[in-house]
Amino acid sequence: ESLHSSTGLLGISAGSLLLAVHFYSFPRAAPLIPATALGVLLLIVSSLLAYAGIRRSLRHASLFLTLCLTISVFWCGYGVIFILDGQRVLNDAGDFCNAVVPGLVAFTLALLIIAVVGFLCREVVLALVASAISLASAHEVAMLYSPTFGSSAVACNYMIVCLAGGYFALGRFLCFLTKEKIVLPGTDLAKEKTHEQILSSASSSVNRFAITGLILNMLPASVFGCRLLGVTGKLFVGQVPWLWAAGLYQIGICVLSYRALDVLMATFFAFTSILKLAGGYCLLYPVWQTEEPSFPTPFLVVFSVLFAVLALFLALKSPVDGLYLLVYVAYCIALACRPKGFFEGGPQGVDVAIFVASALMTLIHLYNANASAKVPTGKNAVKALLAHSSFLKLREGPDFHAPYLGYSKYADAEVLGYACSVLASFAITVTGHPQAPLATVVIPWVVVAGGILKLLGGSVAFARGKTLESSAFILYAVMWIIWGLTRYSGLYGTTRSFHAAVGIVAFMLFNGFIVFCTLFLSIAWFFYSLTFFLITISFLLDAIHTLPAGYDIAATIIFGLVSFYCFLSALFSSTFEGSCLPMGRPIVQLSGVRGGVNECLHLPARKASSVKRIADILKNGGTCGIPTDTVYVLVAACNRPDAVEKAHQSKRQAQDRPMSLWISSLKQLEPAKHLFSPLLWDFMEAAWPSPISLVIPRGEWVDFLGMKDSAKYVGTPQSVAIRIPDCSVTTHLIDLVGPIVVTSANPTGEADTTHHNQVYAKLGDKVDAVLCDGPSPENIASTVVDCTKIDSGNIGFFRVGIIPKSQVVQILEQVQKK
């Protein structure tokens, strides 16, 4: 915690020192730090701040996070502009001013908001840093427009940041040397958090990264809004760093929002990143073409529809956030109405509204995340209205973001994946001119939406165990990227390529396999993958120059409509309980995974609440798959004969492979100690806990474990295999439930299961829950030792597993010597 805070604040101080030196030497003919070197150093510092912000201090929570990420993106764009200036890209008079002012305006206001909230929440050091950099940016804007404002004022503000950083470093140094006996005010990172702060930091429903995303929305709005208001003289390549820095950081905020389990805001930030990267592309376009590009109207209309749907669903969570998204609906409509898009006054006017709305939303969210008092946003208003509805019920609770298979750190990204398919398909409904393929803005929509963001959705789906869905998303993303760059950037001009056709055929073969697999997934997924075949056929016909008129438009519209249905279905399923818009059952039904009517629970083993929930299921007569110190096993409580019988039948247990018995401590056998020979007891004590199962004579000791009618399913009439596992999760579970009956989590005769996905696939419809802990620590089962004749000094081995014979014999010899 101390490392991340120190890295962040000292990184801000280092960057401020660079800028202070730069502005102190600004009047000189030759600055002390060349512009290119300063830009590179600022990029390095910005990467450190991004790291420190993401790995944030828990005590400073969202304020520290927001400050670090805001200054990181500020200096990232600022550094690239310094590099462009140093490389003489900004040659004309006033180019540097036109390039840098929009970003300075946006970050002056953003940092001022952070400073105000910091002072209100008594975070004086952070507030002082934010206010000083805000004043420095404001003074720099004044200096660029009026020579009477010298650069010394800017340098002085940056020096204040350096002094604040030095004070913090001194405080941490004294705290370390004196072992926390001397702590300067504002530098105590080990201060006990209040109960309210603990609840706030532990709450998974709060997306603290969303505040930075809102600040990033101010940046492109400032670029285009300053042009409308006459603050800057033109739109040109010098402003691209602001737009692309905001777009790339916005994609990062999208990923972090999925990590915060906020599907709707993650999708929204992905949408806005498309607009930012497209805006930078349009400003870069005049570098190789004299005319301004035109915009495809169908795409922007569809984009506005997606924003409107997302606003409606977000309003269910927070009406204020839903109203905020309506500004982007108006923005897309304004872009669709003006053929030159970002370069015309209508969209630029909406940019001004976005700037104001984003600043207001930043203030509200930042204050609510840090202060005890809250600004009302109507968060629970819709929830209260729907509480009495029997048709629509909001999804909430611990299983709201339950992963498909096992533990995942990310929320589901299928909503974004389907939305990107909609956007990419409608973007290519406009046929570009063969002589000027770049004249229509298609590449950003196809490559960013259909490619980059779809890859992101596929990666998140893979992290959640959705192998087929992730494979389809990644395959389609690669196809959109390759075809978008090939067809709509004019790489092969008017001559169609045989090699491109061969590549498309290869993609079609891969997609054919996906279509076959979706027969076992759902009806919607089958039509989704099948209609993509229409897209690939249009690509193929275009590559060999035999595309019928209108076929490509019809194919894209059909695929877009199917994708839109999947988008709505995913939104409904992630927001409401039940299936308002179902994806449909598999066309071909198989046993095993998805074969049963009900799917079993899958709970992360690293959570104590999950272990307790598994224990409750076992106490109520359920059967579960759990991780151990070796492979995954199927367990049932000893005192529930019905559960033991269920496990025996679901496993198709063979008579020569009886079920074994597990305990968590020898104390559970203490009442029956007199029934064991001293040598056997000492051997058990020396061998456990470990992956060694001991087969011992059956006797009256079995009755002491409360097995009752379960005993007939455990062991043989002559012996019982018993073990104490060397796994804290398993022993804790046994402490909660009592002794358990155990068998391997696979049908008899099949290989051992070494991952919770395999348990789910093999026994998913036959068990009540799976405790998920990823790959097994070992791929080999336990060693089974025959101790029925141990009193004569002899032991045998039914199975040699992870523990070799020599080690078991050595343990016995040590016990015998004792």
C-alpha positions in Angstrom: 0.0 0.0 0.0 2.8 2.4 0.9 4.7 1.5 -2.3 1.9 2.3 -4.6 1.1 5.6 -2.9 4.7 6.6 -2.8 5.2 5.7 -6.5 2.2 7.7 -7.5 2.9 10.9 -5.5 6.7 10.9 -6.2 6.0 10.2 -9.9 3.7 13.3 -9.9 6.5 15.2 -8.2 9.1 14.0 -10.7 6.9 15.0 -13.7 6.2 18.4 -12.1 9.9 19.0 -11.6 10.5 18.4 -15.3 7.8 20.8 -16.3 9.0 23.4 -13.7 12.5 23.3 -15.2 11.0 23.6 -18.7 8.9 26.6 -17.9 11.6 28.4 -15.9 13.9 28.1 -19.0 11.0 28.8 -21.4 12.1 32.4 -22.2 15.6 31.2 -23.2 16.4 30.5 -26.8 17.6 27.0 -26.0 15.5 25.3 -23.3 17.4 23.2 -20.7 15.3 20.1 -21.6 14.7 19.6 -25.4 11.1 19.2 -26.3 11.5 15.6 -27.6 13.4 14.5 -24.5 10.8 16.2 -22.3 8.0 14.4 -24.1 9.7 11.0 -23.7 10.2 11.6 -20.0 6.6 12.6 -19.5 5.5 9.4 -21.2 7.6 7.3 -18.8 6.2 9.1 -15.8 2.7 8.7 -17.1 3.2 4.9 -17.3 4.4 4.9 -13.7 1.3 6.9 -12.7 -1.0 4.5 -14.5 0.6 1.6 -12.6 0.3 3.4 -9.3 -3.3 4.4 -10.0 -4.4 0.8 -10.8 -2.5 -0.6 -7.9 -4.0 2.1 -5.8 -3.8 2.7 -2.0 -6.8 1.4 -0.2 -7.0 4.3 2.1 -7.1 7.0 -0.6 -9.5 4.8 -2.6 -11.0 6.5 -5.6 -9.5 9.9 -5.0 -5.9 8.7 -5.3 -6.9 6.4 -8.2 -8.6 9.2 -10.1 -5.7 11.7 -9.5 -3.0 9.3 -10.7 -4.9 8.1 -13.8 -6.0 11.7 -14.7 -2.5 13.1 -14.6 -1.3 10.0 -16.4 -3.5 10.5 -19.4 -2.8 14.3 -19.2 1.0 13.8 -19.4 0.7 11.1 -22.0 -1.1 13.3 -24.5 1.1 16.3 -23.4 4.3 14.3 -23.9 3.3 13.2 -27.4 2.6 16.9 -28.4 6.1 17.8 -27.1 7.6 15.1 -29.2 5.7 16.4 -32.3 6.9 19.9 -31.6 10.5 18.7 -31.1 10.3 16.8 -34.4 9.0 20.0 -36.2 5.6 18.5 -37.0 4.0 21.6 -35.6 5.6 24.1 -37.9 3.0 26.8 -38.4 2.6 29.8 -36.1 0.1 28.9 -33.4 0.2 25.2 -34.0 1.5 24.4 -30.6 -1.1 26.6 -29.0 -3.9 25.0 -31.0 -2.6 21.6 -30.1 -2.1 21.9 -26.4 -4.9 24.3 -25.3 -7.9 21.8 -25.5 -6.2 19.4 -23.2 -5.1 22.1 -20.8 -8.7 23.3 -20.6 -10.1 19.9 -19.9 -7.6 18.9 -17.3 -7.8 22.3 -15.6 -11.4 21.7 -14.8 -11.0 18.0 -14.1 -8.1 18.5 -11.6 -10.1 21.4 -10.0 -13.0 19.1 -9.3 -10.6 16.5 -7.8 -9.1 19.3 -5.6 -12.5 20.5 -4.4 -13.5 17.0 -3.4 -10.2 16.4 -1.8 -10.5 19.4 0.4 -14.1 18.5 1.3 -13.0 15.0 2.3 -9.9 16.2 4.1 -7.3 14.7 1.8 -5.1 17.7 1.9 -2.0 16.4 0.2 -3.9 15.0 -2.8 -6.1 18.1 -3.0 -3.0 20.4 -2.9 -1.3 18.5 -5.7 -4.5 18.5 -7.9 -5.1 22.2 -7.3 -1.5 23.2 -8.0 -1.5 21.3 -11.4 -4.9 22.8 -12.2 -3.6 26.3 -11.6 -0.4 25.5 -13.6 -2.6 24.4 -16.6 -4.8 27.5 -16.3 -1.7 29.8 -16.2 -0.2 28.0 -19.2 -3.4 28.7 -21.2 -3.2 32.4 -20.2 0.5 32.5 -21.1 -0.1 31.1 -24.6 -2.8 33.7 -25.4 -1.3 36.7 -23.6 2.4 37.6 -23.5 1.9 39.6 -20.3 1.6 36.3 -18.4 5.0 34.9 -17.9 6.0 31.3 -17.6 7.2 31.8 -14.1 3.7 31.4 -12.7 3.4 28.0 -14.3 6.7 26.9 -13.0 5.9 28.1 -9.5 2.7 26.0 -9.4 4.7 22.9 -10.5 7.2 23.7 -7.7 4.4 23.6 -5.2 3.7 20.0 -6.4 7.3 19.2 -5.9 7.3 20.5 -2.4 4.2 18.5 -1.6 5.9 15.4 -2.9 9.0 16.2 -0.9 6.9 16.6 2.3 5.3 13.2 1.6 8.6 11.6 1.0 10.0 13.1 4.2 7.0 11.8 6.1 7.4 8.3 4.8 11.1 8.3 5.5 10.6 9.4 9.1 7.9 6.9 9.5 10.2 4.1 8.3 13.2 5.2 10.4 11.2 5.6 13.6 9.1 2.6 13.1 5.9 4.7 12.8 6.7 6.7 16.0 7.0 9.9 14.1 4.3 10.4 11.4 3.7 13.7 9.6 0.1 14.7 9.1 -1.3 13.4 5.8 1.4 10.8 5.3 0.1 8.0 7.6 -0.9 5.2 5.3 -1.2 2.7 8.1 -4.0 4.7 9.7 -6.9 2.5 10.7 -9.8 2.6 8.3 -13.2 3.3 9.6 -15.9 0.8 9.4 -17.6 2.8 6.7 -14.4 2.9 4.6 -14.0 -0.9 5.0 -17.5 -1.4 3.7 -16.9 1.0 0.9 -13.6 -0.6 -0.3 -15.1 -4.1 0.1 -18.2 -3.2 -1.9 -18.0 -4.8 -5.4 -21.0 -2.8 -6.7 -18.9 0.5 -6.8 -16.9 1.0 -10.0 -14.2 3.5 -8.9 -12.7 3.5 -12.4 -15.8 5.1 -13.8 -14.8 8.5 -12.6 -11.7 8.5 -14.7 -13.8 7.4 -17.7 -16.0 10.4 -17.2 -13.0 12.7 -17.1 -11.7 11.1 -20.3 -15.1 12.0 -22.0 -14.3 15.7 -21.3 -11.1 15.5 -23.4 -12.4 15.0 -26.9 -15.4 17.2 -26.1 -12.9 20.0 -25.3 -11.0 19.4 -28.6 -14.1 19.9 -30.8 -15.8 22.3 -28.4 -12.8 24.7 -28.4 -13.0 24.9 -32.2 -16.7 25.8 -32.1 -16.2 28.5 -29.5 -13.1 30.0 -31.3 -10.7 29.1 -28.6 -8.6 27.2 -31.2 -8.2 28.2 -34.8 -8.4 24.8 -36.5 -8.7 21.0 -36.1 -5.5 19.3 -37.2 -3.0 16.5 -36.5 -1.6 18.2 -33.4 -4.8 17.4 -31.4 -4.7 13.7 -32.3 -2.6 12.8 -29.2 -5.4 14.0 -26.9 -8.0 12.0 -28.8 -6.0 8.8 -29.1 -4.7 9.0 -25.6 -8.2 9.3 -24.3 -9.4 6.4 -26.5 -6.6 4.0 -25.5 -7.0 4.9 -21.8 -10.8 4.5 -22.2 -10.3 0.9 -23.5 -8.2 0.3 -20.3 -11.0 1.8 -18.2 -13.4 -0.6 -20.0 -11.2 -3.6 -19.0 -11.0 -2.3 -15.4 -14.8 -1.8 -15.3 -15.2 -5.4 -16.2 -12.8 -6.2 -13.4 -15.1 -4.1 -11.1 -18.0 -6.3 -12.4 -19.8 -3.3 -14.0 -21.1 -4.6 -17.3 -23.1 -1.5 -18.4 -20.4 1.1 -17.7 -17.8 -1.1 -19.3 -19.9 -1.3 -22.5 -20.5 2.5 -22.4 -16.8 3.3 -22.1 -16.1 0.9 -25.0 -18.6 2.8 -27.1 -17.0 6.1 -26.3 -13.5 4.9 -27.0 -14.7 4.1 -30.6 -15.8 7.8 -31.0 -12.5 9.0 -29.6 -10.3 6.9 -31.9 -12.5 7.7 -34.9 -12.2 11.4 -34.1 -8.4 11.1 -34.1 -8.5 9.2 -37.4 -10.6 12.0 -39.0 -8.1 14.7 -37.8 -5.2 12.5 -39.2 -7.0 12.0 -42.5 -6.0 15.4 -44.1 -2.4 14.4 -43.8 -2.8 12.3 -47.0 -6.0 13.7 -48.4 -6.9 17.4 -48.9 -10.7 16.9 -48.4 -12.4 16.1 -45.2 -13.9 12.5 -44.9 -17.6 11.8 -45.0 -19.5 9.6 -42.5 -21.7 6.6 -43.1 -25.2 7.6 -41.9 -26.6 4.0 -41.3 -23.8 3.2 -38.9 -24.3 6.4 -36.8 -28.1 5.8 -36.6 -27.5 2.3 -35.3 -24.9 3.6 -32.9 -27.5 6.0 -31.5 -29.9 3.2 -31.1 -27.3 1.1 -29.1 -26.6 4.1 -26.9 -30.4 4.6 -26.3 -30.8 1.0 -25.3 -27.8 1.1 -23.0 -29.1 4.4 -21.5 -32.4 2.7 -20.8 -30.8 -0.3 -18.9 -28.4 2.0 -17.1 -31.3 4.2 -15.9 -32.6 1.1 -14.1 -29.4 1.2 -12.0 -29.0 5.0 -11.8 -31.4 7.4 -13.6 -28.9 10.2 -13.6 -26.4 8.0 -15.5 -29.1 7.0 -17.9 -29.9 10.7 -18.6 -26.2 11.3 -19.2 -26.0 8.6 -21.9 -28.8 10.4 -23.8 -26.3 13.2 -24.6 -24.4 10.6 -26.6 -27.6 9.5 -28.3 -28.0 13.2 -29.5 -24.3 13.2 -30.4 -24.6 10.2 -32.8 -27.7 11.7 -34.3 -25.9 15.0 -34.9 -23.0 13.2 -36.6 -25.5 11.3 -38.8 -27.2 14.5 -39.9 -24.0 16.2 -40.9 -22.0 14.6 -43.7 -18.6 15.9 -42.5 -19.2 14.7 -38.9 -16.7 16.0 -36.4 -15.8 19.0 -38.5 -19.3 20.6 -38.5 -20.9 22.9 -36.0 -23.9 20.7 -35.0 -21.8 17.8 -33.5 -19.4 20.3 -32.0 -22.3 22.0 -30.2 -23.2 18.6 -28.7 -19.5 18.3 -27.7 -19.9 21.3 -25.5 -22.9 19.7 -23.8 -20.9 16.5 -23.3 -18.1 18.5 -21.7 -20.5 20.2 -19.2 -22.4 17.0 -18.5 -19.2 15.0 -18.0 -17.8 17.5 -15.6 -21.0 17.5 -13.6 -21.1 13.7 -13.5 -17.5 13.6 -12.5 -18.2 15.9 -9.5 -21.2 13.8 -8.4 -19.6 10.4 -8.7 -16.3 11.5 -7.1 -18.0 13.2 -4.2 -20.3 10.2 -3.6 -17.3 7.8 -3.7 -15.3 9.7 -1.1 -17.8 11.5 1.2 -20.1 10.1 3.8 -23.0 12.3 2.6 -24.3 11.4 -0.9 -25.7 13.4 -3.7 -29.0 11.7 -4.7 -28.9 10.0 -8.1 -32.1 8.0 -7.8 -30.1 4.8 -7.5 -32.8 2.8 -5.8 -35.8 4.5 -7.3 -36.3 2.1 -10.2 -35.5 -0.9 -7.9 -38.3 0.2 -5.6 -40.7 0.4 -8.5 -39.8 -3.0 -9.8 -40.0 -4.6 -6.4 -43.7 -5.2 -6.8 -43.4 -6.5 -10.3 -43.8 -10.2 -10.9 -42.7 -10.0 -14.6 -39.4 -8.0 -14.2 -37.1 -8.6 -11.2 -33.7 -7.1 -11.1 -30.8 -9.5 -10.8 -28.8 -9.0 -7.6 -27.0 -10.9 -4.8 -23.9 -12.9 -4.6 -24.6 -14.8 -7.8 -25.1 -11.7 -9.9 -21.8 -12.0 -11.6 -21.2 -15.8 -11.1 -18.8 -17.0 -13.7 -19.9 -19.6 -16.2 -17.3 -22.1 -15.2 -15.4 -21.5 -12.0 -13.8 -18.4 -10.6 -13.3 -15.3 -12.8 -12.2 -11.8 -12.0 -14.2 -10.2 -14.8 -17.9 -9.6 -15.5 -19.4 -11.0 -18.7 -18.5 -9.2 -21.9 -20.9 -10.8 -24.3 -23.0 -7.6 -24.4 -20.0 -5.8 -25.9 -19.2 -8.6 -28.2 -22.7 -8.6 -29.8 -22.8 -4.8 -29.9 -19.5 -4.7 -31.8 -20.9 -7.2 -34.3 -23.9 -4.8 -34.9 -21.6 -1.8 -35.4 -19.2 -3.5 -37.7 -21.9 -5.0 -39.9 -23.8 -1.7 -40.4 -20.5 0.2 -40.9 -19.8 -1.7 -44.1 -23.2 -1.1 -45.6 -21.7 2.0 -47.2 -19.6 1.0 -50.3 -16.5 3.1 -50.6 -15.4 4.6 -53.9 -12.8 2.3 -55.5 -10.5 5.3 -56.4 -10.8 6.9 -52.9 -11.6 4.1 -50.4 -10.6 6.3 -47.5 -13.0 9.1 -48.3 -15.7 7.5 -46.2 -14.9 6.9 -42.6 -15.2 3.1 -42.3 -11.9 1.8 -41.0 -12.3 3.1 -37.3 -15.7 1.6 -37.0 -14.7 -1.8 -38.5 -11.2 -2.2 -37.0 -11.9 -0.7 -33.5 -15.5 -1.9 -32.9 -15.4 -5.2 -35.0 -11.8 -5.9 -34.3 -10.1 -4.5 -31.1 -13.1 -4.4 -28.9 -14.4 -7.8 -30.1 -11.0 -9.3 -29.2 -11.4 -7.8 -25.8 -14.8 -9.4 -25.5 -13.4 -12.7 -26.6 -10.6 -12.5 -24.1 -13.0 -11.8 -21.2 -15.2 -14.7 -22.3 -12.2 -17.0 -22.3 -11.3 -15.9 -18.8 -14.9 -16.8 -17.7 -14.6 -20.3 -19.2 -16.7 -19.7 -22.3 -14.3 -21.4 -24.7 -16.7 -21.6 -27.7 -18.0 -18.1 -27.4 -14.5 -16.7 -27.0 -13.2 -18.6 -30.0 -16.0 -17.2 -32.1 -15.5 -13.6 -30.9 -11.7 -13.8 -31.5 -12.1 -15.4 -35.0 -14.7 -12.8 -36.1 -12.5 -10.0 -34.7 -9.5 -11.1 -36.7 -11.7 -11.3 -39.8 -13.1 -7.8 -39.3 -9.6 -6.4 -38.8 -8.0 -8.1 -41.8 -10.9 -7.4 -44.1 -11.4 -3.8 -42.9 -7.8 -2.9 -43.5 -7.6 -4.8 -46.8 -10.9 -3.6 -48.3 -11.4 -0.1 -46.9 -7.9 1.2 -46.9 -7.3 0.2 -50.5 -4.4 -2.1 -49.9 -5.2 -4.1 -53.0 -6.8 -1.2 -54.9 -9.1 -2.1 -57.7 -7.4 -5.4 -58.4 -9.0 -8.3 -56.5 -6.6 -10.8 -55.0 -6.7 -14.6 -55.3 -4.6 -14.8 -52.1 -7.3 -12.8 -50.2 -9.9 -15.3 -51.4 -7.9 -18.2 -50.2 -7.6 -16.6 -46.8 -11.4 -16.0 -46.6 -12.0 -19.6 -47.5 -9.8 -20.6 -44.6 -11.9 -18.4 -42.3 -15.1 -20.0 -43.6 -13.8 -23.4 -42.7 -13.1 -22.3 -39.2 -16.5 -20.7 -39.0 -18.1 -23.9 -40.2 -16.6 -25.7 -37.2 -18.0 -23.0 -34.9 -21.5 -23.4 -36.5 -21.4 -27.1 -35.9 -20.4 -26.6 -32.2 -23.2 -24.0 -31.7 -25.7 -26.7 -32.4 -24.9 -27.9 -28.8 -24.9 -24.3 -27.4 -28.1 -22.4 -28.2 -30.4 -21.5 -31.1 -29.4 -17.8 -31.0 -25.7 -18.7 -31.2 -26.4 -21.0 -34.1 -28.0 -18.3 -36.1 -25.4 -15.8 -35.1 -22.6 -17.9 -36.4 -24.6 -19.1 -39.4 -25.4 -15.6 -40.5 -21.7 -14.6 -40.3 -21.3 -17.1 -43.1 -23.3 -14.6 -45.2 -20.7 -11.9 -44.4 -17.8 -14.1 -45.3 -19.5 -15.1 -48.6 -19.8 -11.4 -49.5 -16.1 -10.9 -48.6 -15.3 -13.9 -50.8 -17.4 -12.7 -53.8 -15.9 -9.2 -53.4 -12.4 -10.6 -53.4 -12.9 -12.4 -56.7 -14.9 -9.5 -58.2 -18.2 -11.3 -58.6 -20.3 -9.6 -55.9 -23.9 -9.2 -56.9 -25.4 -5.8 -56.4 -27.1 -5.4 -53.1 -26.0 -8.8 -51.7 -23.4 -7.3 -49.3 -25.9 -4.9 -47.9 -28.6 -7.6 -47.4 -26.0 -9.9 -45.7 -24.8 -7.2 -43.3 -28.3 -6.2 -42.4 -29.3 -9.8 -41.6 -26.2 -10.4 -39.5 -26.7 -7.1 -37.8 -30.3 -7.8 -36.8 -29.4 -11.2 -35.4 -26.5 -9.6 -33.5 -28.9 -7.0 -32.2 -31.2 -9.6 -30.8 -28.3 -11.3 -29.1 -27.2 -7.9 -27.7 -30.7 -7.4 -26.2 -30.8 -10.9 -24.9 -27.5 -10.5 -23.1 -28.6 -7.2 -21.6 -31.8 -8.6 -20.3 -30.1 -11.7 -18.8 -27.5 -9.6 -17.1 -30.1 -7.2 -15.7 -33.2 -9.2 -14.9 -33.9 -12.6 -13.5 -35.5 -15.1 -15.8 -35.4 -15.2 -19.6 -37.2 -12.2 -21.1 -35.4 -12.6 -24.4 -34.0 -16.2 -24.3 -31.0 -17.3 -26.4 -32.8 -20.7 -26.7 -31.9 -24.2 -25.8 -29.3 -26.3 -27.7 -30.6 -27.7 -31.0 -28.8 -31.0 -30.2 -29.0 -32.0 -26.6 -26.1 -33.9 -25.0 -25.7 -35.5 -21.6 -23.0 -34.1 -19.3 -22.4 -30.4 -19.6 -25.6 -28.5 -20.2 -27.3 -31.9 -20.4 -29.4 -31.6 -17.3 -32.3 -29.3 -16.7 -30.4 -27.5 -13.9 -26.8 -26.5 -13.9 -24.9 -26.9 -10.7 -23.5 -24.0 -8.7 -19.8 -23.1 -9.2 -18.3 -21.2 -6.3 -14.7 -19.8 -5.9 -12.7 -21.7 -3.3 -10.7 -18.6 -2.3 -13.8 -17.2 -0.6 -14.8 -18.4 2.9 -18.4 -17.7 2.1 -18.2 -20.2 -0.7 -16.8 -23.0 1.6 -19.6 -22.3 4.0 -22.2 -22.5 1.3 -20.8 -25.9 0.1 -20.9 -27.0 3.8 -24.6 -26.1 3.9 -25.3 -28.0 0.8 -23.6 -31.1 2.1 -25.4 -30.9 5.5 -28.7 -30.7 3.5 -28.0 -34.0 1.7 -26.2 -32.6 -1.4 -23.1 -33.8 -3.3 -20.3 -31.5 -4.4 -17.1 -31.5 -6.3 -14.2 -30.0 -4.3 -10.4 -29.4 -4.8 -7.9 -31.3 -2.7 -4.2 -31.6 -2.3 -4.2 -33.9 -5.3 -7.1 -34.1 -7.8 -10.7 -33.0 -7.6 -13.1 -35.4 -5.7 -16.8 -35.9 -5.3 -17.9 -35.7 -1.6 -21.0 -36.3 0.6 -21.6 -36.0 4.3 -21.2 -39.2 6.3 -24.3 -38.6 8.3 -26.5 -38.3 5.2 -27.1 -41.8 3.7 -29.2 -40.4 1.0 -26.4 -38.1 -0.2 -23.8 -41.0 0.0 -26.2 -43.2 -2.1 -26.6 -40.4 -4.6 -22.9 -40.0 -4.9 -22.5 -43.7 -5.3 -25.0 -43.8 -8.1 -23.9 -40.6 -10.0 -20.4 -41.9 -10.0 -21.4 -45.4 -11.3 -19.2 -46.7 -8.6 -17.6 -50.1 -9.3 -17.4 -52.7 -6.6 -13.6 -53.0 -6.8 -13.3 -49.2 -6.2 -15.1 -48.5 -3.0 -15.6 -45.0 -1.6 -13.2 -43.8 1.1 -13.6 -41.8 4.3 -11.9 -38.4 5.1 -11.6 -36.6 8.4 -9.9 -33.3 9.2 -8.1 -34.3 12.4 -7.4 -37.4 14.5 -9.3 -35.7 17.2 -12.4 -36.9 15.4 -11.3 -40.5 16.1 -10.1 -39.9 19.7 -13.3 -41.4 21.3 -12.4 -44.7 19.4 -8.7 -44.6 20.0 -8.8 -47.7 22.2 -10.1 -49.7 19.2 -6.8 -49.0 17.2 -3.5 -50.7 17.8 -0.8 -48.3 19.1 1.3 -48.9 16.0 -1.5 -48.1 13.6 -2.5 -45.0 15.6 1.1 -43.7 15.7 1.5 -44.4 11.9 -1.7 -42.4 11.1 -0.4 -39.6 13.3 2.9 -39.6 11.5 1.6 -40.0 8.0 -1.2 -37.3 8.0 -2.0 -34.8 6.8 -0.8 -35.9 3.4 -1.9 -37.5 0.1 -1.6 -40.9 1.7 -4.8 -43.0 2.1 -4.6 -45.8 4.7 -6.7 -48.9 4.3 -7.4 -50.1 7.8 -9.6 -52.9 9.2 -13.3 -52.1 9.6 -14.5 -52.2 13.2 -16.7 -50.5 15.8 -14.7 -47.3 15.3 -16.9 -46.6 12.2 -19.9 -46.1 14.4 -18.2 -43.3 16.3 -18.3 -41.2 13.1 -22.1 -41.2 12.9 -22.2 -43.0 9.5 -25.2 -45.2 10.3 -26.7 -46.5 7.0 -24.0 -44.8 5.0 -21.4 -47.4 6.1 -22.5 -49.9 3.5 -21.3 -47.6 0.7 -17.9 -47.0 2.2 -15.0 -49.4 1.9 -15.5 -53.2 1.9 -16.9 -55.5 4.6 -13.4 -56.0 5.8 -11.7 -52.6 5.4 -12.1 -48.9 5.0 -9.7 -46.3 3.3 -9.3 -43.2 5.4 -7.2 -40.0 5.0 -6.6 -36.5 6.3 -6.0 -34.3 3.3 -3.2 -31.8 3.2 -5.4 -29.0 2.0 -6.7 -26.1 4.2 -9.9 -25.6 2.1 -10.8 -29.3 2.4 -10.0 -29.7 6.1 -12.0 -26.5 6.9 -14.9 -27.9 5.0 -14.7 -31.1 7.0 -14.6 -29.1 10.2 -17.9 -27.5 9.2 -19.6 -30.7 8.0 -18.0 -33.5 9.9 -16.4 -36.6 8.3 -17.1 -37.0 4.6 -17.4 -39.8 2.1 -15.1 -39.3 -0.9 -14.6 -40.7 -4.4 -12.9 -39.3 -7.5 -14.8 -36.7 -9.4 -15.1 -38.7 -12.7 -17.2 -41.6 -14.0 -15.6 -44.9 -13.1 -12.9 -45.9 -15.5 -12.1 -42.4 -16.8 -9.1 -40.3 -16.0 -8.9 -38.2 -12.8 -10.2 -34.6 -13.0 -7.6 -32.0 -12.5 -9.7 -28.8 -13.1 -13.1 -27.7 -11.9 -14.1 -27.3 -15.6 -13.7 -31.1 -16.0 -15.8 -31.8 -12.9 -18.5 -29.6 -14.4 -18.3 -31.2 -17.8 -18.3 -34.8 -16.5 -20.7 -34.6 -13.5 -22.3 -31.1 -13.9 -25.8 -32.4 -14.0 -25.3 -35.0 -11.2 -23.8 -32.8 -8.4 -25.3 -29.8 -6.6 -22.2 -27.6 -6.6 -18.5 -27.4 -7.6 -16.0 -25.6 -5.4 -13.7 -24.1 -8.0 -9.9 -23.6 -7.5 -8.5 -23.8 -11.0 -5.9 -26.4 -11.9 -5.1 -29.1 -9.3 -1.8 -28.7 -7.6 -1.0 -32.3 -8.7 -2.1 -34.4 -11.6 -1.6 -37.7 -9.7 -3.9 -39.2 -7.1 -3.0 -40.2 -3.6 -1.0 -43.2 -2.6 -3.2 -46.0 -1.1 -1.5 -48.1 1.5 -2.8 -51.5 2.9 -2.5 -51.3 6.7 -4.7 -54.3 7.5 -1.6 -56.3 8.6 0.5 -53.5 10.0 0.7 -55.0 13.5 2.8 -57.8 12.0 5.1 -55.2 10.6 3.9 -55.5 7.0 2.2 -53.0 4.7 1.2 -53.2 1.1 0.2 -50.8 -1.7 -3.0 -50.8 -3.6 -1.9 -47.8 -5.6 1.3 -45.8 -5.7 0.4 -42.2 -6.3 2.2 -38.9 -5.6 4.0 -40.3 -2.5 6.5 -43.0 -3.4 6.8 -46.3 -1.7 10.1 -45.5 -0.2 8.8 -42.5 1.7 5.9 -44.4 3.2 8.2 -47.2 4.3 10.5 -44.7 5.8 7.6 -43.2 7.8 6.7 -46.7 9.1 10.3 -47.4 10.1 10.5 -44.2 12.1 7.3 -45.0 13.9 8.5 -48.6 14.7 11.8 -47.2 16.1 9.8 -44.8 18.3 
